[in-house]
Amino acid sequence: MLAYPIVILNKSGGYPLVMTAHLLAPEAYVLDHIVDAWIKNKSAEDIRFAAAEGYHGVQKCGIRGASNLFVTGWDH
């Protein structure tokens, strides 16, 4: 499912700091948490967790479920 974005990232030399593990719109409340954590120079894993916290904060799906929606780096 993530094959197309990975090809583009590889060609551009990019690094997937945070991606979704499933089809999911990048809602502003999630991006807000990602950018805040990135500005604070948090680790990639902390930034991924911040995305999950933002998602859970609005969707009320549980932090564990929200954490499973986001991945970081090439290992997923």
Secondary structure, DSSP 8 states (H G I E B T S, - for coil): --HHHHHHHHHHT---SSEESSS----HHHHHHHHHHHHTT--HHHHHHHHHHHHHHHH-S-HHHHHTTEE-SS--
